[in-house]
Amino acid sequence: MSKFDLFDYMGVILHHFYSTNELEHLCALDSLAVGNYKNYKQYLFLKRFCNVWERVEERESKKWRKA
């Protein structure tokens, strides 16, 4: 059994979001920049997703610096 990886899981969530909403599969931040969303609800999802991604990156970066 492989170890859980939050980045992989978030990738699965984003892939599902794009597939379900029939959007082009891009980086979430790029999607915000180029308007790859159809409505305000999708925009908010992408915005929140990017905020969470940044927090996870910061947490992982701190782990590596401590090690």
N, C-alpha and C positions, 0 to 999 in steps of 0.2 A: 504494500500500500504506500503510495507516495504522500509526501508531506503536503499539507494544505498551503497554498500560496494565494494570498489575497489579491495580488496583481492579476494572476490568472483568472480568478473568480470574477474580478471586476471586468476583465476582458470579455468573459462569457456574458455578463450582464449587458455590456454595451453592444455586443454582437446581437443579442436577443432584441434589444431596443431598436437597433437599425433594421433588423429583419421584420419585426412586427409592424413597424411604422413605414416600411418600404422606403427607407432612406439610403443614401450612398454610405458605404462603410468607410469612415474616416476616423482619425483621432478626434476625440470629443472636443478638444480645444480648437482644432481646425474647423469642426462643424459649426462651432459658435462664430468663428471668424468669417466664414463664407456663407453663413445662413443656411446650413444644411439641416433645416427643420421646417415643419409645415404649420406649426401653431405655437402659441405662447406656452402651452403645457409642455411641449417637447423642448422648447428653449429652456424652460425652468429645470427640466430633468437634466439636460446637458450641463447647465450652469452648476447645479448641485453635484453632479457626477465629477466635474472638474475640481470643485472644492474638496470633495472627499479624496480624490486621487492625489491632490497636492498634500493633504494631511498624511496620507499613507506614505507617500514618498519621503516626507520629512521624518516620520517615525522610523522608517527603514534606514534612512541615512544616519540617524542618531544611533541605531543599533550597530551599524557597521563601524562608526567612529569609536564606539566603546570597546569593540572587540579587538 
